[in-house]
Amino acid sequence: MKRAGSHEPYTEDAIRRLKCVRCGARAKFQWQCCADGNTWRPICPACDVELNALVLLWMRDPEAEAKVSDYAQQKGVLL
């Protein structure tokens, strides 16, 4: 099965018609990664929060936990 992806950012309307490439829930955001050919991938709010948490932990941000908690609350995601 081909994963959703675009070399141009999705419009706000287009992203909402897609499913998250990780879990299959309704997408609301998009990410791109250099190692993935800078392909924009649709992701849902919960996976967006999890990805942000992963990156902050990888960067060893001393405030990662608080930042992720605040971000999740802003996006309406329960941790």
Secondary structure by P-SEA (a helix, b strand, c coil): cccccccccccaaaaaacccccccccccbbbbbcccccbbbbbcaaaaaaaaaaaaaaacccaaaaaaaaaaaaacccc
